[in-house]
Amino acid sequence: MTTDQIICTEDGSSGKIIFNNPQRHNAMSLEMWRDGTKAIQDLCSSDKIRCISLKGAGDKAFVAGADISKFGKERNSKDAIEEYNDSVRTFQETLIKVPIPTIAEINGYCIGGGLAIALCCDIRIAANNSRFAVPAAKLGLGYAANGIERLMQIVGPSFAMEIFYTARQFSSDEALTMGLVNRVLNNSELTEYCDNYVNTIANNAPLTIKAVKAAVNENLKSYSDRNLELCDEMVTACFNSKDYIEGQAAFMEKRKPVFTGT
């Protein structure tokens, strides 16, 4: 699924989605939210893809929020606003529920809805020129509780409140201190590092990684809502797999394992 503004590519076992609206700092339109959802679904439907990265086109922004220039058309009535919000929610829920690892490659502005996209990813890696903000308090916007919860899960309540209360832009170093991002790199190193990072993950045992991701997601739920039986089944599947045999053989033979996900 590739369009002018959502570019979706596959390279071996790695998938990549590029938000391609650089003249507006990759701000998201209704069409981009919808096409982005389809791109995620397409990559997940491939048996080959083991890891997905998301990035913005150019070197100015990951995603700088919503494309305000389209609001006159896309959010000009109560029904239109509801339709727009549903599309955003569907994109975010689809990204969160991806069963394989997702990496946000952040270069430049990561603002508002852009930060929400990054928070839906498992890991966030940023260039040192990146800026992060949720400007809701400067615009008089209400912010959905589930979006705040996602931020709280990653940075904790106090930093989440600071981000919302001040509505200011935070540097990549501040983001690293808060735990908002996992790594900060020089701008010139970001793409190569992230490509290698994705390949490293993609070359590891897929069943193990899926089991870990499922366990993390279940443990983020309240205890009564956790499906621990599913987690146990996924762990058992790892030990019953051909990849488990391959991993032991590769270790004993001092070679790199070749995992198939079976």
KEVORO-635596 format. One record per residue (C-alpha): residue in three letters; y negated, x negated, z negated. Coordinates in steps of 0.2 Angstrom, whole numbers, padded with zeros to 4 digits, always signed. Example, Ala and Ser with C-alpha at 12.3 -4.5 7.8 and 13.67 -1.06 7.14 Angstrom:
BEGIN
ALA+0022-0062-0039;SER+0005-0068-0036;
This chain:
BEGIN
MET+0000+0000+0000;THR-0015-0009+0006;THR-0033-0002+0010;ASP-0050-0010+0014;GLN-0054-0010-0005;ILE-0036-0011-0013;ILE-0027-0026-0006;CYS-0008-0027-0011;THR+0002-0042-0007;GLU+0020-0048-0011;ASP+0025-0067-0012;GLY+0043-0069-0016;SER+0046-0061-0033;SER+0027-0060-0037;GLY+0015-0045-0032;LYS-0004-0046-0032;ILE-0017-0032-0032;ILE-0035-0037-0027;PHE-0050-0025-0030;ASN-0060-0028-0015;ASN-0078-0021-0017;PRO-0087-0038-0019;GLN-0104-0031-0013;ARG-0104-0020-0029;HIS-0095-0033-0040;ASN-0078-0024-0037;ALA-0084-0008-0045;MET-0071+0006-0044;SER-0073+0022-0034;LEU-0062+0037-0035;GLU-0053+0031-0019;MET-0050+0014-0027;TRP-0043+0022-0043;ARG-0031+0033-0032;ASP-0026+0019-0020;GLY-0024+0007-0035;THR-0011+0018-0043;LYS-0001+0019-0027;ALA-0002+0000-0025;ILE+0006-0002-0043;GLN+0019+0011-0039;ASP+0024+0002-0022;LEU+0026-0015-0031;CYS+0036-0007-0045;SER+0047+0001-0032;SER+0052-0015-0025;ASP+0068-0023-0032;LYS+0061-0041-0028;ILE+0045-0040-0038;ARG+0046-0047-0056;CYS+0028-0049-0061;ILE+0011-0042-0055;SER-0006-0050-0056;LEU-0023-0041-0053;LYS-0039-0049-0048;GLY-0056-0045-0041;ALA-0062-0051-0024;GLY-0074-0066-0024;ASP-0080-0076-0039;LYS-0093-0064-0046;ALA-0082-0051-0054;PHE-0065-0045-0059;VAL-0071-0026-0060;ALA-0089-0022-0065;GLY-0085-0004-0070;ALA-0087+0012-0060;ASP-0096+0012-0043;ILE-0111+0022-0049;SER-0117+0023-0031;LYS-0103+0036-0028;PHE-0107+0047-0043;GLY-0118+0058-0033;LYS-0103+0063-0022;GLU-0088+0060-0034;ARG-0095+0066-0051;ASN-0107+0080-0045;SER-0099+0095-0054;LYS-0088+0098-0069;ASP-0073+0100-0058;ALA-0077+0083-0049;ILE-0079+0074-0065;GLU-0062+0081-0071;GLU-0054+0075-0055;TYR-0062+0058-0057;ASN-0057+0056-0075;ASP-0039+0061-0071;SER-0038+0048-0057;VAL-0044+0035-0069;ARG-0032+0040-0083;THR-0017+0041-0070;PHE-0021+0023-0064;GLN-0022+0016-0082;GLU-0006+0025-0088;THR+0003+0019-0073;LEU-0002+0001-0076;ILE+0002+0002-0094;LYS+0020+0009-0090;VAL+0024-0004-0078;PRO+0041-0011-0084;ILE+0038-0029-0078;PRO+0024-0041-0084;THR+0006-0038-0078;ILE-0007-0052-0078;ALA-0026-0049-0077;GLU-0034-0064-0068;ILE-0053-0062-0073;ASN-0067-0071-0064;GLY-0084-0066-0068;TYR-0090-0049-0074;CYS-0076-0038-0083;ILE-0087-0023-0089;GLY-0083-0005-0094;GLY-0069+0002-0084;GLY-0065-0016-0078;LEU-0062-0021-0096;ALA-0051-0006-0098;ILE-0040-0011-0083;ALA-0038-0029-0091;LEU-0033-0021-0107;CYS-0020-0011-0098;CYS-0012-0028-0093;ASP+0000-0038-0104;ILE-0009-0054-0103;ARG-0027-0059-0098;ILE-0032-0076-0091;ALA-0051-0079-0088;ALA-0062-0091-0080;ASN-0076-0099-0091;ASN-0090-0090-0082;SER-0082-0073-0086;ARG-0092-0059-0096;PHE-0085-0045-0105;ALA-0093-0029-0111;VAL-0092-0010-0115;PRO-0110-0003-0112;ALA-0106+0015-0117;ALA-0118+0014-0132;LYS-0132+0009-0120;LEU-0128+0023-0108;GLY-0125+0037-0121;LEU-0107+0039-0115;GLY-0093+0046-0126;TYR-0077+0035-0125;ALA-0060+0042-0126;ALA-0050+0038-0142;ASN-0035+0031-0132;GLY-0046+0018-0124;ILE-0053+0013-0141;GLU-0035+0012-0148;ARG-0030+0000-0134;LEU-0044-0011-0138;MET-0040-0010-0157;GLN-0022-0015-0153;ILE-0028-0031-0145;VAL-0043-0037-0155;GLY-0042-0027-0171;PRO-0054-0014-0178;SER-0068-0025-0183;PHE-0070-0034-0166;ALA-0067-0017-0157;MET-0082-0010-0167;GLU-0093-0025-0163;ILE-0089-0023-0145;PHE-0094-0005-0145;TYR-0108-0005-0157;THR-0118-0020-0149;ALA-0114-0015-0131;ARG-0118-0033-0127;GLN-0110-0045-0115;PHE-0098-0057-0123;SER-0094-0074-0116;SER-0076-0080-0112;ASP-0076-0091-0127;GLU-0080-0076-0138;ALA-0067-0066-0129;LEU-0054-0080-0133;THR-0059-0080-0151;MET-0057-0062-0153;GLY-0040-0062-0144;LEU-0047-0052-0130;VAL-0040-0065-0118;ASN-0025-0077-0119;ARG-0033-0092-0110;VAL-0049-0098-0103;LEU-0050-0110-0089;ASN-0063-0118-0077;ASN-0067-0107-0063;SER-0060-0119-0050;GLU-0043-0120-0059;LEU-0041-0101-0062;THR-0032-0095-0046;GLU-0019-0110-0045;TYR-0016-0108-0064;CYS-0013-0089-0063;ASP-0002-0091-0048;ASN+0009-0104-0056;TYR+0009-0093-0072;VAL+0015-0078-0063;ASN+0029-0088-0054;THR+0035-0095-0071;ILE+0037-0078-0078;ALA+0045-0072-0061;ASN+0058-0086-0062;ASN+0064-0081-0080;ALA+0077-0068-0084;PRO+0071-0051-0078;LEU+0082-0041-0090;THR+0076-0051-0105;ILE+0058-0049-0101;LYS+0060-0030-0098;ALA+0068-0029-0114;VAL+0054-0038-0123;LYS+0041-0028-0115;ALA+0050-0012-0119;ALA+0052-0017-0137;VAL+0033-0022-0139;ASN+0028-0005-0132;GLU+0039+0004-0143;ASN+0034-0005-0159;LEU+0016-0001-0155;LYS+0020+0018-0157;SER+0022+0026-0174;TYR+0039+0023-0182;SER+0045+0041-0179;ASP+0040+0040-0161;ARG+0049+0024-0157;ASN+0064+0024-0146;LEU+0074+0010-0154;GLU+0090+0015-0146;LEU+0083+0011-0129;CYS+0078-0006-0136;ASP+0096-0009-0142;GLU+0103-0003-0125;MET+0092-0015-0116;VAL+0097-0030-0127;THR+0115-0026-0125;ALA+0112-0025-0106;CYS+0105-0043-0107;PHE+0121-0050-0116;ASN+0132-0040-0103;SER+0123-0047-0088;LYS+0127-0060-0075;ASP+0111-0068-0079;TYR+0117-0072-0097;ILE+0132-0081-0090;GLU+0120-0090-0077;GLY+0108-0095-0091;GLN+0122-0103-0101;ALA+0129-0112-0086;ALA+0112-0119-0081;PHE+0109-0125-0098;MET+0126-0134-0099;GLU+0123-0141-0082;LYS+0105-0146-0085;ARG+0098-0137-0070;LYS+0086-0123-0068;PRO+0094-0106-0069;VAL+0094-0094-0054;PHE+0092-0076-0061;THR+0096-0061-0051;GLY+0092-0047-0063;THR+0110-0041-0064;
